[in-house]
Amino acid sequence: QVVLCCSHTHAGPIAYADRQSGRIYYRTINTLVERIARAVQRAAAALVPVELSWGQAEAAIAVNRRQKQPDGEVVIGVNPAGPVDRSVGVLRVSTADGAPLATVVNFACHGTVLGPDNLLVSADWIGRLRARAEQALGGSVLFLQGAAGDLNPDYEWGEGDPWEAVHALGERVAGQVIAACESGLTPLAGTPL
């Protein structure tokens, strides 16, 4: 079984095509589909038994974006009193001898620090989270974007250097993931994968 999870970024190419889309979008999507299919085939050909362990942490980098105006209109803005899910789910995938293969991180927050003025392709703060956690923990770090419909990074476009914010926010979440792994995760028992 295959699960694909897309995260949201303002720093990447359009990843869909509809009837009004130009040929370049269809070529991009077809290339993406082919590459994903090849990656799944390579992974399926290299299966090994693994052990799973999990834990949770908290990260305070998201803010609710549903801001109520004095006239009652709700706009996209910053609502510090709005609901926010700060939980960070951490799943470690290790070989039978304990070697790290992957860490799966589930967190509810958009990857939109860079905003509309950025024209570079980037994984935003999620890229920094992955790089830092991979450096500290070994293996790959995979990101699953939780229910982030109204949760943006706590950064306002146009205030300060967005690349510094990308680094700082990614480091904060990575620190929580690393701490959760180092403090000991709970092994999952059951059917071998």
Protein Blocks (a to p, Z undefined) as FASTA:
>chain_A
ZZddddddfbbccfbdcfklcfklmmmmmmmmmmmmmmmmmmmmmgccdddddddddddf
bccfbdcdfkopacddddfkbccdfbdcddddddfkopafbdcdddddddfknommbccd
cekjmlmmmmmmmmmngpadddddddfklaccdddehiajfklmmmmmmmmmmmmmmmmm
mnopaddedjdZZ
